[in-house]
Amino acid sequence: MLKVLVVDDEAGIRKMLSVCLESRGHTVKGVSNIKDALAEADRQVYDTAFIDLRLGTDNGMELIPAFLKTCPWMKIVVITAYATVDTAVQAMRLGAADYLPKPFTPEQVDIVTERISSVRRMEEDISRLKDDLSKLRPETSFTTENPAMKQVLDTAKQVAPTDATILIRGENGTGKTVLAKAIHSWSKRSGKPLAVVSCPSLSAELLESELFGHVKGAFTGAVRDNAGRIAACEGGTLFLDEIGELPMSIQPKLLRFIQDREYERIGDQKTRHADVRIISATNADLEEAIRQGRFREDLYYRLNVIQLDMPSLAGRTEDIVPLALDMLRFFGAQNHRIFKGFTPEAEAQLKSCKWRGNLREMRNVIERAAIMCPSDTVGAEYFPFGGRKQNHEIALGDRVSLATVEEKHIRGVVASASSLQEAAEILGIDQATLWRKRKQYGI
């Protein structure tokens, strides 16, 4: 359904459009002048605006570029009793999506709004597809025999249709992001955008801008307005990954948004509103962060209305082989191969691994095996390094070479890190050195 702003100085037209659109399930706000229209567009995100060209002594055409600057995705429909080819052309050049001459019928309004709804759905689908293509990876299967994982999924499906704020906890690589995306897809917001923001990935200033937006000139490098992720996912879901790394300077602003759904862009005093659900995830001990003064206790309680604890892969022994088979089929298809499965020895080794990097580590191990194995059945010899056996762990002081320890350590960190940049930071080396080490050890 659409959020619609009607701008017309005739009360009868505003009422007629409101009744017509609300009867179809859309949310409508009506204003009579340019000043109120601009204030409303600044305060709230709208999908569509119906604009009368004659607003008393003002020209409604001025609103088109102003609205599109605030909300580039807004679809604007011009309505007027003085329809001419010139005004229609001018409106389209300024960015209007459609043109409706007065008098118009409810049927004509239905046709226009249905077309706009269809376009918005396609835009959102394309955005999601671009995001998926940029992060192409095998989807984590939610088929499980593990009681703890079943409990997590049952709870997730129960709360998905609500607007409850959710905190997903678990080790790196357990599938927290995948579960957050699934909750969004199971929710009533599934037709609206899902925005994913990694809290440790940006400086405090850039992260604040990424979330709340900024106006041109707000800080060095702000060469144009930025609406921010909250505005971009209006009606949808905002997923905050690694929320434990959220800078203290931003925490009060996020708390206020969760409580009141209000925020301001950097460099702008206008208070804005947004209807966005918050899902967050962390592998950190937030309770300890609260004791150390690094995380606000009131924000923690606001985020943790519903808590989902993702079990580690090592604790899901019954799911390990089915998950590995799903990944093997995926990487086989990527490489134009068809695999029958694993040898009994390979399955036994998969089950005996510690999988410190969880699903992320397994993905790396299975991808390597799918590339290296020449037959249609993968043997244990094709993943000797990814899954570390319980009884063959190298400990400090063991009679092995320094190179062996280094190789094992680098392989483990690369497998468990979310990116090579993160792996380099953990290892305390630059990415060029990490690249040379990976080439040296065939990682």
C-alpha positions in Angstrom: 0.0 0.0 0.0 1.1 3.6 -0.7 1.6 6.6 1.5 0.0 9.5 -0.4 0.3 13.2 0.0 -2.5 15.3 -1.6 -1.8 19.0 -2.2 -4.9 20.9 -3.4 -6.5 24.1 -2.2 -10.0 22.7 -2.8 -11.2 20.9 0.2 -13.7 18.9 -1.9 -10.8 17.5 -4.1 -8.8 16.6 -1.0 -11.7 14.8 0.5 -12.6 13.0 -2.7 -9.0 11.7 -3.2 -8.7 10.7 0.5 -11.9 8.7 0.4 -11.0 7.1 -2.9 -7.5 6.2 -1.9 -8.1 5.1 1.7 -10.9 2.8 0.5 -8.2 1.0 -1.4 -6.0 0.6 1.7 -3.6 3.6 1.1 -2.6 6.1 3.8 -3.5 9.7 2.8 -2.5 13.1 4.1 -4.1 16.2 2.6 -2.7 19.8 2.7 -3.8 23.0 0.9 -0.6 25.0 0.3 3.0 24.8 -0.6 4.3 25.7 2.8 2.4 22.8 4.5 3.3 20.5 1.7 7.0 21.1 2.1 6.7 20.7 5.9 4.9 17.4 5.5 7.3 16.0 3.0 10.2 16.9 5.4 8.4 15.3 8.3 7.3 12.1 6.6 8.3 9.9 3.7 5.7 9.5 1.0 5.5 7.1 -2.0 3.3 9.4 -4.0 2.0 13.0 -4.2 -1.0 14.4 -6.0 -0.2 18.0 -6.7 -2.6 20.7 -8.0 -0.8 23.2 -10.3 -2.8 26.1 -9.1 -2.6 26.6 -5.3 -4.2 30.0 -4.8 -1.5 32.4 -6.0 1.2 29.8 -5.9 2.4 27.4 -8.7 2.3 23.8 -7.6 4.9 23.0 -10.3 7.5 24.3 -7.8 6.8 21.4 -5.6 8.0 18.8 -8.1 11.8 19.4 -7.8 11.5 20.1 -4.1 9.8 16.8 -3.4 12.2 14.8 -5.6 15.2 16.4 -3.8 13.8 15.1 -0.5 12.5 11.8 -1.8 14.0 10.8 -5.2 11.8 7.7 -5.3 8.5 9.7 -4.9 6.1 9.4 -7.8 4.3 12.7 -8.5 0.9 13.0 -10.2 0.0 16.5 -11.4 -3.7 17.3 -11.2 -5.2 20.5 -12.8 -8.4 21.9 -14.3 -6.2 23.9 -16.7 -4.7 21.0 -18.6 -2.5 21.8 -21.6 0.1 20.0 -23.6 2.7 22.5 -22.5 2.0 22.1 -18.8 2.0 18.3 -19.1 5.4 18.4 -20.9 6.9 20.8 -18.4 5.7 18.6 -15.5 7.2 15.5 -17.0 10.5 17.2 -17.6 10.6 18.2 -14.0 10.1 14.6 -13.0 6.4 14.1 -12.6 5.3 10.5 -13.1 1.7 11.1 -14.4 -0.8 13.8 -15.3 -4.5 13.8 -14.3 -6.8 16.5 -15.7 -9.8 17.7 -13.7 -12.5 16.5 -13.4 -11.4 13.0 -12.9 -13.2 9.8 -11.7 -12.3 7.3 -9.0 -11.6 4.8 -11.7 -9.0 7.1 -13.2 -7.4 7.5 -9.8 -7.4 3.7 -9.4 -5.6 3.3 -12.7 -2.9 5.8 -11.8 -2.3 4.5 -8.3 -2.2 0.9 -9.5 0.4 1.8 -12.1 2.5 3.7 -9.5 2.2 0.7 -7.1 3.4 -1.6 -9.8 6.4 0.6 -10.6 7.3 0.9 -6.9 7.2 -2.9 -6.4 9.5 -3.3 -9.5 11.9 -0.7 -8.2 12.1 -2.4 -4.8 12.5 -5.9 -6.4 15.3 -4.6 -8.6 17.0 -3.1 -5.6 16.8 -6.3 -3.7 18.0 -8.3 -6.7 21.0 -6.0 -7.1 21.8 -6.5 -3.5 21.5 -10.3 -3.8 23.7 -10.4 -6.9 26.4 -8.3 -5.3 26.5 -10.8 -2.3 25.9 -14.0 -4.2 26.2 -16.9 -1.8 24.4 -20.1 -1.0 21.3 -19.4 1.2 21.4 -21.0 4.6 18.8 -23.7 4.9 16.2 -23.4 7.6 15.5 -27.1 7.6 16.9 -28.4 10.9 16.7 -31.3 13.2 18.4 -29.4 16.0 16.0 -28.6 18.9 17.7 -25.2 19.7 17.5 -24.1 16.1 13.9 -25.2 15.8 13.1 -23.1 18.8 14.8 -20.1 17.3 12.9 -20.5 14.0 9.5 -21.1 15.7 10.0 -17.9 17.7 11.2 -16.0 14.7 8.1 -17.0 12.6 5.8 -16.2 15.5 7.1 -12.6 16.0 7.8 -11.8 12.3 4.3 -10.5 11.5 4.5 -8.1 14.5 6.5 -4.8 14.7 8.5 -6.1 17.7 12.2 -5.0 17.9 14.4 -8.1 17.7 17.9 -8.8 18.8 19.7 -11.8 17.3 22.7 -13.1 19.2 25.3 -15.6 18.2 28.9 -16.3 17.2 30.3 -15.0 13.9 29.0 -16.9 10.9 26.0 -18.6 12.6 23.6 -17.0 10.1 22.3 -13.9 12.0 22.0 -11.8 8.8 20.3 -14.6 6.9 17.7 -14.9 9.8 17.1 -11.2 9.8 16.4 -11.2 6.1 14.1 -14.2 6.6 12.1 -12.4 9.4 11.7 -9.4 7.0 10.4 -11.8 4.3 7.9 -13.4 6.7 6.6 -10.0 7.9 3.9 -7.7 6.6 6.7 -5.4 5.6 8.1 -7.8 3.0 7.0 -5.7 0.1 9.0 -2.7 1.4 12.8 -2.3 1.5 15.3 -4.0 3.9 18.4 -2.0 4.6 21.5 -3.6 6.1 24.0 -1.5 8.0 27.2 -2.8 9.5 28.0 -0.8 12.6 31.8 -1.4 12.7 32.3 -0.6 9.0 32.2 3.2 9.2 33.5 6.0 11.4 31.0 7.5 13.9 30.3 10.5 11.6 29.8 8.5 8.4 27.7 5.9 10.2 25.4 8.6 11.6 25.0 10.0 8.1 24.4 6.5 6.7 21.6 6.0 9.2 19.9 9.4 9.5 21.1 11.2 6.4 22.7 14.7 6.0 22.2 17.9 4.2 24.6 19.4 1.7 27.5 21.1 3.5 26.8 19.5 6.9 30.5 18.3 7.0 33.5 18.1 4.8 32.7 15.9 1.9 28.9 16.4 2.1 28.6 17.7 -1.4 24.9 16.7 -1.8 21.9 15.8 0.3 21.7 12.2 1.6 18.3 10.9 2.7 19.9 8.1 4.8 19.0 4.5 5.2 16.1 5.1 7.6 14.3 7.2 5.0 15.2 4.8 2.2 13.5 1.8 3.9 10.3 3.6 4.9 7.7 1.0 5.7 10.3 -1.7 5.8 13.1 -3.0 8.0 16.5 -1.7 9.1 18.9 -4.4 10.1 21.8 -3.2 12.3 24.6 -5.8 12.2 27.1 -5.9 15.1 25.1 -3.4 17.2 27.6 -3.8 20.0 30.0 -1.7 18.0 27.6 1.2 17.7 29.5 4.4 18.8 28.2 6.0 22.0 27.6 9.3 20.2 24.9 7.6 18.0 23.3 5.5 20.7 21.0 8.3 22.1 19.8 9.1 18.6 19.0 5.5 17.8 17.2 5.2 21.2 15.1 8.2 20.4 14.2 6.8 17.0 13.1 3.5 18.4 11.0 5.2 21.0 9.4 8.0 19.0 10.2 7.2 15.4 11.7 10.7 15.1 15.1 11.8 14.0 17.0 14.7 12.3 19.5 14.6 9.5 23.0 15.9 10.2 23.1 19.6 9.7 19.3 19.9 9.6 16.9 21.0 12.4 13.8 19.5 10.9 12.4 16.6 12.8 11.4 13.7 10.6 9.3 10.6 11.1 9.7 7.2 9.7 7.9 3.9 10.0 10.8 1.4 10.2 11.2 -1.8 12.1 14.5 -2.4 13.8 16.3 -5.8 13.9 19.8 -5.9 15.3 22.5 -8.6 15.7 25.6 -9.0 17.8 28.2 -11.5 18.8 29.4 -9.3 21.7 28.6 -9.5 25.4 26.3 -6.5 25.6 25.8 -6.9 29.4 29.5 -6.6 29.9 29.6 -3.6 27.5 26.9 -2.0 29.7 29.0 -2.6 32.8 32.0 -1.0 31.1 30.0 2.0 30.0 30.3 1.3 26.3 26.6 0.6 25.7 23.5 2.3 27.0 21.4 0.1 29.2 18.1 1.8 28.1 19.0 1.2 24.4 19.8 -2.5 25.2 16.3 -3.0 26.6 14.7 -1.2 23.7 16.6 -3.4 21.2 16.1 -6.6 23.2 12.3 -6.9 23.2 12.6 -10.3 21.5 15.9 -12.1 21.8 16.9 -14.9 19.4 20.0 -17.0 20.2 21.6 -18.6 17.2 23.3 -21.9 18.1 26.8 -22.6 16.9 27.3 -25.0 14.0 29.3 -27.3 16.3 26.2 -27.6 18.5 24.1 -28.6 15.5 25.8 -31.9 14.7 22.6 -33.4 13.1 22.5 -30.5 10.6 26.1 -30.4 9.5 26.0 -32.9 6.6 22.6 -31.6 5.2 23.9 -28.1 5.3 27.2 -29.1 3.6 25.2 -31.0 0.9 23.2 -27.8 0.2 26.4 -25.8 -0.2 28.0 -28.5 -2.4 25.0 -28.4 -4.8 25.2 -24.6 -4.9 28.9 -24.5 -5.7 28.6 -27.4 -8.0 26.0 -25.5 -10.1 28.3 -22.4 -10.1 31.0 -24.5 -11.6 28.7 -26.5 -13.9 29.2 -29.7 -11.9 26.8 -32.2 -10.4 28.0 -33.8 -7.1 26.5 -36.9 -5.6 27.7 -36.1 -2.1 30.5 -36.9 0.3 32.3 -40.1 1.2 31.6 -41.6 4.6 35.0 -40.5 5.8 34.3 -36.9 4.6 31.0 -36.9 6.4 32.7 -38.1 9.6 35.3 -35.4 9.3 32.7 -32.7 8.8 30.9 -33.8 11.9 34.1 -33.9 14.0 35.1 -30.3 13.1 35.0 -27.5 15.6 33.8 -25.0 13.0 34.9 -21.9 14.8 33.8 -19.8 11.8 30.4 -21.6 11.8 28.5 -21.5 8.5 30.9 -18.9 7.0 33.8 -21.3 7.5 31.9 -24.2 6.2 31.0 -22.2 3.1 34.7 -21.6 2.4 35.6 -25.3 3.0 32.9 -26.6 0.7 33.5 -24.0 -2.0 37.2 -25.1 -2.1 36.3 -28.8 -2.2 33.8 -28.2 -5.1 36.6 -26.6 -7.1 39.4 -29.0 -6.2 37.6 -32.4 -6.3 37.7 -34.0 -9.8 35.1 -36.7 -9.0 31.4 -36.4 -8.3 31.9 -37.6 -4.7 33.9 -35.4 -2.4 36.5 -37.1 -0.2 37.9 -36.0 3.1 41.2 -35.2 1.5 39.7 -32.1 -0.2 39.0 -30.2 3.1 41.8 -31.1 5.5 42.4 -27.5 6.6 38.9 -25.9 6.8 37.3 -28.1 9.5 39.7 -28.5 12.4 39.4 -31.9 14.0 38.8 -32.1 17.7 41.7 -34.6 18.2 44.3 -33.0 15.9 44.3 -29.4 17.1 47.7 -27.7 17.0 48.6 -26.2 20.4 51.3 -23.7 21.3 54.4 -25.6 22.1 53.6 -28.6 19.8 56.6 -29.9 17.9 55.6 -28.3 14.5 57.2 -25.7 12.4 56.4 -22.0 12.8 55.2 -22.0 9.2 52.7 -24.7 10.0 51.3 -22.7 12.9 51.2 -19.6 10.8 49.3 -21.3 8.0 46.8 -22.9 10.3 46.2 -19.6 12.1 45.8 -17.6 8.8 43.4 -20.2 7.4 41.3 -20.1 10.6 41.1 -16.3 10.7 40.3 -16.0 6.9 37.6 -18.6 7.2 35.9 -16.9 10.2 36.2 -13.3 9.1 33.5 -11.6 7.1 36.0 -10.1 4.7 39.7 -10.1 3.8 40.0 -6.6 5.2 38.7 -7.8 8.6 41.0 -10.8 8.5 44.0 -8.6 7.9 43.0 -6.3 10.8 42.6 -9.3 13.1 46.0 -10.7 12.0 47.6 -7.2 12.4 49.0 -7.2 8.8 48.1 -5.2 5.7 46.0 -6.7 2.9 49.0 -6.9 0.6 50.8 -9.1 3.1 47.7 -11.2 3.6 47.4 -11.7 -0.2 51.0 -12.9 -0.3 50.5 -15.3 2.6 47.3 -16.7 1.0 49.2 -17.2 -2.3 52.0 -18.9 -0.4 49.8 -21.4 1.4 47.2 -21.8 -1.4 44.4 -20.4 0.7 
